Amino acid sequence: MPPASTGASTLTVVASPQPSPVAAAATTTGTAAPDRLEPGRPGYRRMSFALFAAGVATFALLYSTQALLPAVSASLGATAGQASWTVSAATGALALCVLPMSALSERFGRRQMMTASLTVAVLVGLLVPFAPSLGWLIALRAVQGAALAGLPASAMAYLAEEVRPKALVAAIGLFVAGNSIGGMSGRILTGWIAQLWGWRAALGAVGLLAVACAVVFHFMIPRARHFTPGSLNPKALAKTVGGHLADPLLRRLYAIGALFMTVFGAVYTVIGYRLVEAPFNLPQGVVGSIFLVYLVGTVSSAAAGKLVARLGRRGALYLAVSTTAAGLLLSLADQLAAVLLGLVLITAGFFAGHAVASSSVSRTATKGRAQASALYQSAYYLGSSAGGTLGAVAFHAGGWAGTVSLGLFAVLGVVSVTLYGSRAARAERRRLVPVASVQS
């Protein structure tokens, strides 16, 4: 099975001439790193539970205002585009800060960086409900997003170093599943609390949920056994980042993550505005409950490993893209049941595609994994920020059909990138076959 969804089997050899630590361990012992974590081994369950809790806190905090945007608009006199910045500022700041934070994790450790990141984000989350104006709310959300930047890339690198390769997709799928649970629970919690006591009380409740998750993470996460500290050398960092950006496969994976998240960010930033208006006219609490469809994302991301085993990485990506596109088209209907089914399909396709692409980055990068994951996270959250803002603009200009058009354009981009990667892989195989024949 090729290690990534866009023709990695040949490109990985070119981009990664040195063996990874996992490969080195396999060569030495005859098995793939026997002391690494895998299902059934001591520590794997604790690691999974800790990172699941971290994933819950990350998405609950990062998107805490998304389901509240109509209430924020009404309370602070903001348009949909202006209120959307309470989401886009957080995701944009995360995208900008994730790379330097990943460099710090190379020096000080994945576990330490994740702990510090989550702690600061939680503390800021307890201040967010007291923001006196929209400007202050956006500013605090940007600080919160920057604080959270240390968690996603460090988590991916931690898993790549501590988990056996065959269990990596499943382990990352569980972390992504935590993201989906956090996104769902945070939005449902805020929706009902906002209906009863207002959006500020709702944000306070999300902060308390994140406190509980941070405590669980601190006491459950196993210490890293395979981390080797690096130096904070800007030239070395630039060289590592340049190497990742020069890898055609990694560039395609980054583009896929950004495009998938553009769809997701646009849909879930705007959906609240659509559902509180005619013909639906739903109350805030019911709109928040719509995010129960995130449970579908929990299932699809956790099942990503099985999808890859059955369909291959390209096949899993094509299935994710088709599912997302079908959901977008179905959501155009003015019947609530059709809209809900459309959201189910969009959510399932997005989380499956994200799990496949992010795990492919971790498998492809054999050096500077934190930076490779950080670049993916930067692209991913820039896509979220762009999707939220552009989705709100498209909704203002053309209603829900405008937002769907933006999503379909991004889906077409994923298909184009994946097809290009498949053709590049076939061309590379044809180029290498004559060379192999001559050498033999």
C-alpha positions as CSV (number, residue, x, y, z in Angstrom):
1,M,0.0,0.0,0.0
2,P,1.5,3.4,-0.9
3,P,2.2,5.6,2.0
4,A,0.1,8.5,0.9
5,S,-2.9,9.4,-1.2
6,T,-1.3,11.1,-4.1
7,G,1.3,8.7,-5.4
8,A,3.7,8.6,-2.5
9,S,5.3,5.3,-3.3
10,T,7.8,6.8,-5.6
11,L,8.1,10.3,-4.4
12,T,8.8,9.3,-0.8
13,V,11.9,7.5,-1.9
14,V,13.2,10.6,-3.6
15,A,12.2,13.0,-0.8
16,S,13.4,10.8,2.1
17,P,16.8,9.2,1.3
18,Q,17.6,8.6,4.9
19,P,15.8,5.9,6.9
20,S,13.4,6.9,9.6
21,P,13.8,5.9,13.2
22,V,11.0,3.4,12.7
23,A,12.7,1.9,9.7
24,A,16.0,1.8,11.5
25,A,14.5,0.0,14.4
26,A,12.9,-2.5,12.1
27,T,16.2,-3.2,10.4
28,T,18.0,-3.7,13.7
29,T,15.4,-5.9,15.5
30,G,13.6,-7.5,12.6
31,T,10.3,-5.9,13.9
32,A,9.0,-2.4,13.8
33,A,10.1,-0.7,17.0
34,P,8.9,-3.4,19.5
35,D,8.7,-0.8,22.4
36,R,6.4,1.6,20.6
37,L,2.8,1.9,21.5
38,E,0.1,-0.1,19.8
39,P,-3.4,-1.5,20.7
40,G,-3.0,-4.0,23.5
41,R,0.3,-2.6,24.8
42,P,0.7,-0.8,28.1
43,G,0.3,2.9,27.8
44,Y,-1.6,2.9,24.5
45,R,-5.0,3.3,26.1
46,R,-3.8,6.1,28.4
47,M,-2.2,7.8,25.4
48,S,-5.4,7.5,23.4
49,F,-7.5,8.9,26.2
50,A,-5.2,11.8,26.9
51,L,-4.9,12.9,23.3
52,F,-8.7,12.4,22.8
53,A,-9.2,14.8,25.7
54,A,-6.7,17.2,24.2
55,G,-8.6,17.0,20.9
56,V,-11.9,17.7,22.6
57,A,-10.4,20.8,24.3
58,T,-8.8,22.1,21.2
59,F,-11.9,22.1,19.0
60,A,-14.2,23.2,21.8
61,L,-12.1,26.2,22.4
62,L,-11.1,27.0,18.9
63,Y,-14.6,27.0,17.5
64,S,-16.4,28.1,20.7
65,T,-18.0,31.2,19.0
66,Q,-19.1,29.5,15.8
67,A,-22.5,28.3,16.9
68,L,-23.0,31.6,18.6
69,L,-22.4,33.9,15.7
70,P,-26.1,34.9,15.2
71,A,-26.3,35.8,18.9
72,V,-23.0,37.6,18.8
73,S,-24.2,39.6,15.8
74,A,-27.4,40.6,17.5
75,S,-25.8,41.5,20.8
76,L,-22.8,43.5,19.4
77,G,-24.5,44.9,16.3
78,A,-22.2,43.0,13.9
79,T,-22.8,41.6,10.4
80,A,-22.2,38.0,9.6
81,G,-18.8,38.9,8.1
82,Q,-17.7,40.9,11.1
83,A,-18.8,38.3,13.6
84,S,-17.1,35.5,11.6
85,W,-13.8,37.0,12.6
86,T,-14.3,35.7,16.1
87,V,-13.7,32.3,14.5
88,S,-11.3,33.3,11.7
89,A,-9.0,35.3,14.1
90,A,-8.5,32.2,16.2
91,T,-7.8,29.8,13.3
92,G,-5.7,32.3,11.5
93,A,-3.5,33.0,14.6
94,L,-3.1,29.2,15.0
95,A,-2.1,28.8,11.4
96,L,0.6,31.6,11.7
97,C,2.0,30.3,15.1
98,V,2.0,26.6,14.6
99,L,5.3,26.4,12.8
100,P,7.3,28.4,15.5
101,M,5.6,26.4,18.2
102,S,6.6,23.2,16.5
103,A,10.2,24.3,16.5
104,L,9.9,24.8,20.3
105,S,8.5,21.3,20.6
106,E,11.7,20.0,18.8
107,R,13.7,21.6,21.6
108,F,11.6,21.2,24.7
109,G,9.6,18.1,23.9
110,R,6.1,17.2,22.5
111,R,4.6,16.5,25.8
112,Q,5.8,19.7,27.4
113,M,4.7,21.8,24.5
114,M,1.2,20.2,24.4
115,T,0.8,20.8,28.2
116,A,1.9,24.5,28.0
117,S,-0.2,25.2,25.0
118,L,-3.4,23.7,26.5
119,T,-2.9,25.5,29.8
120,V,-2.5,28.9,28.3
121,A,-5.4,28.4,25.9
122,V,-7.7,27.3,28.8
123,L,-6.7,30.4,30.9
124,V,-7.5,32.7,28.0
125,G,-10.7,30.8,27.5
126,L,-11.8,31.8,31.0
127,L,-11.3,35.5,30.1
128,V,-13.1,35.4,26.7
129,P,-16.7,35.7,28.2
130,F,-15.8,39.0,29.7
131,A,-14.7,40.7,26.4
132,P,-16.4,44.2,26.5
133,S,-16.6,44.6,22.7
134,L,-16.3,42.8,19.4
135,G,-12.8,44.1,19.0
136,W,-11.7,42.7,22.3
137,L,-13.5,39.5,21.7
138,I,-11.6,39.1,18.4
139,A,-8.3,40.0,20.0
140,L,-8.7,37.5,22.8
141,R,-9.7,34.8,20.3
142,A,-6.6,35.5,18.3
143,V,-4.5,35.0,21.5
144,Q,-6.3,31.8,22.2
145,G,-5.7,30.5,18.7
146,A,-2.0,31.3,19.0
147,A,-1.8,29.5,22.3
148,L,-3.5,26.4,20.8
149,A,-0.9,26.3,18.0
150,G,1.5,24.3,20.1
151,L,-0.9,21.3,20.4
152,P,-1.9,20.0,17.0
153,A,1.6,19.6,15.3
154,S,3.2,18.4,18.6
155,A,0.4,15.8,18.9
156,M,1.0,14.5,15.4
157,A,4.8,14.3,15.9
158,Y,4.3,12.7,19.3
159,L,2.2,10.0,17.7
160,A,4.6,9.4,14.8
161,E,7.4,8.9,17.3
162,E,5.7,6.9,20.0
163,V,3.2,4.7,18.0
164,R,4.0,1.7,15.7
165,P,3.6,2.6,12.0
166,K,0.8,0.1,11.4
167,A,-1.2,1.7,14.2
168,L,-0.5,5.3,13.3
169,V,-3.5,6.0,11.1
170,A,-5.9,4.6,13.8
171,A,-4.1,6.6,16.6
172,I,-4.3,9.8,14.6
173,G,-7.9,9.0,13.8
174,L,-8.7,8.8,17.5
175,F,-7.1,12.3,18.0
176,V,-9.2,13.7,15.1
177,A,-12.2,12.0,16.6
178,G,-11.5,13.9,19.8
179,N,-11.6,17.1,17.6
180,S,-15.0,16.1,16.3
181,I,-16.3,15.4,19.8
182,G,-15.0,18.8,21.0
183,G,-16.4,20.6,18.1
184,M,-19.8,18.9,18.6
185,S,-20.0,19.2,22.4
186,G,-18.8,22.8,22.5
187,R,-21.4,23.9,19.9
188,I,-24.3,22.0,21.5
189,L,-23.3,23.3,25.0
190,T,-23.0,26.9,23.8
191,G,-26.3,26.7,21.8
192,W,-28.5,25.7,24.7
193,I,-26.8,27.8,27.3
194,A,-26.9,30.8,25.1
195,Q,-30.6,30.3,24.6
196,L,-31.1,30.3,28.4
197,W,-28.5,32.7,29.7
198,G,-26.8,34.4,26.8
199,W,-23.7,33.8,24.7
200,R,-21.2,35.0,27.4
201,A,-22.4,32.3,29.8
202,A,-22.1,29.8,27.0
203,L,-18.4,30.7,26.4
204,G,-17.8,30.4,30.1
205,A,-19.1,26.8,30.1
206,V,-16.8,25.9,27.2
207,G,-13.9,27.3,29.3
208,L,-14.8,25.0,32.2
209,L,-15.1,22.0,29.9
210,A,-11.6,22.7,28.6
211,V,-10.3,22.9,32.2
212,A,-11.6,19.4,32.8
213,C,-10.0,18.1,29.6
214,A,-6.7,19.8,30.4
215,V,-6.6,18.0,33.8
216,V,-7.3,14.6,32.2
217,F,-4.5,15.2,29.6
218,H,-2.0,16.2,32.3
219,F,-2.4,13.1,34.3
220,M,-2.9,10.6,31.5
221,I,-0.4,11.4,28.8
222,P,2.6,8.9,28.9
223,R,6.1,10.4,28.9
224,A,7.8,10.4,25.5
225,R,10.4,7.5,25.1
226,H,11.5,8.2,21.5
227,F,11.9,12.0,21.5
228,T,15.4,13.4,20.9
229,P,15.8,17.1,21.7
230,G,17.0,19.3,18.8
231,S,18.4,22.8,18.8
232,L,16.6,26.1,18.1
233,N,18.7,26.9,15.1
234,P,16.9,29.2,12.7
235,K,19.0,28.1,9.7
236,A,18.4,24.4,10.4
237,L,14.6,25.2,10.8
238,A,14.5,27.0,7.5
239,K,16.4,24.1,5.8
240,T,13.9,21.6,7.3
241,V,10.9,23.7,6.3
242,G,12.4,24.3,2.8
243,G,12.9,20.5,2.4
244,H,9.3,19.8,3.2
245,L,8.0,22.5,0.9
246,A,10.2,21.1,-1.9
247,D,8.6,17.7,-1.6
248,P,5.8,17.5,-4.2
249,L,3.9,15.0,-2.2
250,L,3.8,17.0,1.0
251,R,2.8,20.1,-1.0
252,R,-0.2,18.2,-2.3
253,L,-1.2,17.0,1.1
254,Y,-1.0,20.5,2.5
255,A,-3.2,21.7,-0.3
256,I,-5.7,18.9,0.3
257,G,-5.9,19.7,4.0
258,A,-6.5,23.5,3.2
259,L,-9.2,22.8,0.6
260,F,-11.1,20.3,2.8
261,M,-11.0,22.8,5.7
262,T,-12.2,25.6,3.4
263,V,-15.4,23.7,2.8
264,F,-15.9,22.8,6.4
265,G,-15.1,26.2,7.7
266,A,-17.5,27.9,5.3
267,V,-20.4,25.5,5.9
268,Y,-20.3,25.5,9.7
269,T,-19.6,29.3,10.0
270,V,-22.7,30.1,8.0
271,I,-25.1,27.3,8.8
272,G,-26.3,29.0,12.0
273,Y,-27.4,32.1,10.1
274,R,-29.3,30.0,7.6
275,L,-31.2,27.9,10.1
276,V,-32.3,30.9,12.3
277,E,-33.8,32.5,9.2
278,A,-36.9,31.5,7.1
279,P,-38.0,28.9,6.1
280,F,-36.5,27.2,9.2
281,N,-36.7,29.8,12.0
282,L,-35.0,27.6,14.5
283,P,-34.1,28.8,18.0
284,Q,-30.5,29.1,19.1
285,G,-30.5,25.9,21.2
286,V,-31.8,23.8,18.4
287,V,-29.3,25.3,16.0
288,G,-26.5,24.3,18.5
289,S,-27.9,20.7,18.6
290,I,-27.5,20.5,14.8
291,F,-23.8,19.9,15.6
292,L,-24.7,16.4,16.8
293,V,-23.8,15.5,13.3
294,Y,-20.2,15.8,14.4
295,L,-20.7,12.2,15.8
296,V,-20.5,11.1,12.2
297,G,-17.1,12.7,12.0
298,T,-16.0,10.8,15.1
299,V,-16.9,7.5,13.3
300,S,-15.5,8.4,9.9
301,S,-12.1,9.7,11.2
302,A,-11.7,6.7,13.6
303,A,-12.5,4.4,10.6
304,A,-10.0,6.1,8.3
305,G,-7.4,3.3,8.8
306,K,-9.9,0.7,7.7
307,L,-10.9,2.8,4.6
308,V,-7.3,3.1,3.6
309,A,-6.7,-0.7,4.1
310,R,-9.7,-1.5,1.8
311,L,-9.5,1.3,-0.8
312,G,-6.0,2.6,-0.6
313,R,-5.2,6.2,0.2
314,R,-6.3,7.6,-3.1
315,G,-9.5,5.6,-3.0
316,A,-10.2,6.8,0.5
317,L,-9.7,10.4,-0.5
318,Y,-11.9,10.1,-3.6
319,L,-14.7,8.6,-1.4
320,A,-14.3,11.5,1.1
321,V,-14.5,14.0,-1.7
322,S,-17.6,12.4,-3.3
323,T,-19.3,12.2,0.1
324,T,-18.6,15.9,0.8
325,A,-19.8,17.1,-2.7
326,A,-23.0,15.1,-2.4
327,G,-23.7,16.6,1.0
328,L,-23.1,20.2,-0.3
329,L,-25.6,19.6,-3.2
330,L,-28.2,18.0,-0.9
331,S,-28.0,20.9,1.6
332,L,-29.4,23.3,-1.1
333,A,-32.9,21.9,-0.5
334,D,-35.3,23.9,1.8
335,Q,-36.4,20.9,3.7
336,L,-34.7,20.5,7.1
337,A,-34.3,16.7,6.8
338,A,-32.4,17.2,3.5
339,V,-30.2,19.9,5.1
340,L,-29.4,17.7,8.0
341,L,-28.5,14.7,5.8
342,G,-26.3,17.0,3.7
343,L,-24.5,18.1,6.9
344,V,-24.0,14.5,7.8
345,L,-22.4,13.7,4.5
346,I,-20.2,16.9,4.5
347,T,-19.0,16.0,8.0
348,A,-18.3,12.4,7.3
349,G,-16.4,13.3,4.1
350,F,-14.4,16.0,5.7
351,F,-13.2,14.1,8.8
352,A,-12.3,11.0,6.7
353,G,-10.3,13.1,4.2
354,H,-8.6,15.0,7.0
355,A,-7.5,11.9,8.9
356,V,-6.1,10.3,5.7
357,A,-4.2,13.4,4.6
358,S,-2.8,14.2,8.1
359,S,-1.6,10.6,8.7
360,S,0.0,10.6,5.3
361,V,2.1,13.7,6.3
362,S,3.3,11.9,9.4
363,R,4.2,8.8,7.5
364,T,5.9,10.7,4.6
365,A,8.2,13.0,6.7
366,T,11.1,11.0,8.1
367,K,12.9,14.1,9.5
368,G,11.5,17.2,11.1
369,R,8.1,15.5,11.7
370,A,6.9,18.4,13.9
371,Q,7.7,20.9,11.1
372,A,6.0,18.7,8.5
373,S,2.9,18.4,10.7
374,A,3.1,22.1,11.5
375,L,3.0,23.0,7.8
376,Y,0.0,20.8,7.4
377,Q,-1.7,22.4,10.3
378,S,-0.9,25.9,9.0
379,A,-2.5,25.1,5.7
380,Y,-5.4,23.4,7.4
381,Y,-6.2,26.3,9.6
382,L,-5.6,28.9,7.0
383,G,-8.2,27.0,5.0
384,S,-10.5,27.2,8.0
385,S,-9.9,31.0,8.4
386,A,-10.4,31.6,4.7
387,G,-13.5,29.3,4.5
388,G,-15.1,31.1,7.4
389,T,-14.6,34.6,6.1
390,L,-15.3,33.8,2.4
391,G,-18.2,31.6,3.3
392,A,-19.8,34.5,5.2
393,V,-19.1,36.9,2.3
394,A,-20.6,34.4,-0.2
395,F,-23.6,33.9,2.0
396,H,-24.2,37.7,2.2
397,A,-23.8,37.9,-1.6
398,G,-25.7,34.9,-2.8
399,G,-27.3,33.2,0.2
400,W,-26.7,29.5,1.0
401,A,-26.2,28.8,-2.7
402,G,-23.2,31.1,-2.7
403,T,-21.7,29.2,0.3
404,V,-22.3,25.9,-1.4
405,S,-20.7,27.2,-4.7
406,L,-17.6,28.1,-2.7
407,G,-17.5,24.6,-1.1
408,L,-17.9,22.9,-4.5
409,F,-15.0,24.9,-5.9
410,A,-12.8,23.8,-3.0
411,V,-13.9,20.1,-3.5
412,L,-13.0,20.4,-7.2
413,G,-9.5,21.6,-6.1
414,V,-9.1,18.4,-3.9
415,V,-10.0,16.3,-6.9
416,S,-7.6,18.2,-9.2
417,V,-4.7,17.9,-6.7
418,T,-5.2,14.2,-6.2
419,L,-5.5,13.4,-9.9
420,Y,-2.3,15.4,-10.6
421,G,-0.5,13.4,-7.9
422,S,-1.7,10.1,-9.4
423,R,-0.4,11.1,-12.8
424,A,2.9,12.3,-11.4
425,A,3.3,8.9,-9.6
426,R,2.6,7.0,-12.8
427,A,5.1,9.2,-14.7
428,E,7.7,8.6,-12.0
429,R,7.2,4.8,-12.2
430,R,7.6,4.8,-15.9
431,R,10.8,6.9,-15.5
432,L,12.3,4.5,-12.9
433,V,11.4,1.2,-14.7
434,P,14.0,1.7,-17.5
435,V,16.6,2.6,-14.9
436,A,15.9,-0.5,-12.9
437,S,16.1,-2.6,-16.1
438,V,19.5,-1.2,-17.0
439,Q,20.9,-1.8,-13.4
440,S,19.7,-5.4,-13.5
